[in-house]
């Protein structure tokens, strides 16, 4: 029995799923980068990794803002 657990809002669940999906995509991009040898493919992998990293940073920022908003509404 959890005494101090808080209920997650549906948008938080979706955000967490999206963060995990993005994290998996980033791991896949890193893995692919390790195996490519063509310079054009290397550039493509770097571009993809940067795009995914930026998306991950954005989602983390949203999650932090969501947590702050949730705390403010509880007060």
C-alpha positions in Angstrom: 0.0 0.0 0.0 1.5 3.3 -1.0 0.6 6.1 1.4 2.3 8.9 -0.4 1.7 8.0 -4.0 0.1 10.6 -6.3 -2.2 9.8 -9.2 -0.7 10.5 -12.6 -2.6 12.5 -15.0 -3.3 10.9 -18.4 -1.1 13.5 -20.1 1.8 12.5 -17.8 1.5 8.9 -18.8 1.5 9.9 -22.5 4.6 12.1 -21.9 6.4 9.3 -20.1 5.7 6.9 -22.9 6.9 9.4 -25.5 10.1 10.0 -23.5 10.8 6.3 -23.3 10.0 5.9 -27.1 12.4 8.7 -27.9 15.1 7.3 -25.6 14.8 3.9 -27.4 15.0 5.7 -30.8 18.2 7.5 -29.6 19.7 4.2 -28.5 18.9 2.7 -32.0 20.5 5.7 -33.7 23.6 5.3 -31.7 23.7 1.6 -32.5 23.3 2.3 -36.2 26.0 4.9 -36.1 28.5 2.3 -34.8 28.0 0.2 -38.0 28.0 2.6 -40.8 31.1 3.3 -42.9 30.0 5.5 -45.8 30.6 9.2 -45.1 27.1 10.1 -46.3 25.5 7.6 -44.0 27.7 8.9 -41.1 26.4 12.4 -41.7 22.8 11.1 -41.9 23.2 9.2 -38.6 24.7 12.3 -36.9 21.8 14.4 -38.2 19.3 11.9 -36.9 21.0 11.6 -33.5 21.0 15.4 -33.1 17.3 15.6 -34.0 16.4 12.9 -31.5 18.5 14.5 -28.8 16.7 17.8 -29.3 13.3 16.0 -29.1 14.4 14.3 -25.9 15.5 17.6 -24.4 12.2 19.1 -25.3 10.2 16.3 -23.8 12.2 16.4 -20.6 11.6 20.1 -20.4 7.8 19.5 -20.8 8.0 16.8 -18.1 9.7 19.2 -15.6 7.1 21.9 -16.4 4.3 19.5 -16.0 5.6 18.4 -12.6 5.9 22.1 -11.5 2.3 22.8 -12.7 1.0 19.7 -10.9 2.6 20.8 -7.6 1.3 24.4 -8.0 -2.3 23.2 -8.5 -2.1 20.9 -5.5 -1.2 23.8 -3.1 
